[in-house]
Amino acid sequence: MASTRFHLAQVNIARMRAPLDDPLMEGFRSQLERINAVADRSPGFVWRLQTPDGDATAIRTFEDDRILFNMSVWEALEALHQYVYEGPHLGPLRDRREWFLPFEGPMLALWWIPAGHVPTVEEAKEKLEELGRIGPTAAAFTFRRPFPSPEPGGSSP
């Protein structure tokens, strides 16, 4: 992909049906390493939040310790969309109701960041809150209501 001045940040959260080490969560847990490796190799992938264990499942950002927090950065909306909806990630996405409870409020937020910027957990939480408060805007949006990159001639949804 061409070098750009802006990248796309994404955060998604999910409330687990049971603690991560519960047998109910095995189907999810057993796929994490493979799905994260697919992301790491995907065209347009830049960065993802992770601990030394290689994923973000130990990172708790909300009082509810069953909420998983995932964040990554991509070169373009199209690259993230392709990873989420057109590859091996699609299977676990379709099966998510087996492991995760319905969630009130936004579970995903997307926003443009300067290339090289690593978004913080607080920044991502603010984007989720903003999206829930005022809906999709150029500051925080969704796949269904995307906004183009601020790049001159930036990619359009």
Disulfide bonds with the S-S distance in Angstrom:
none
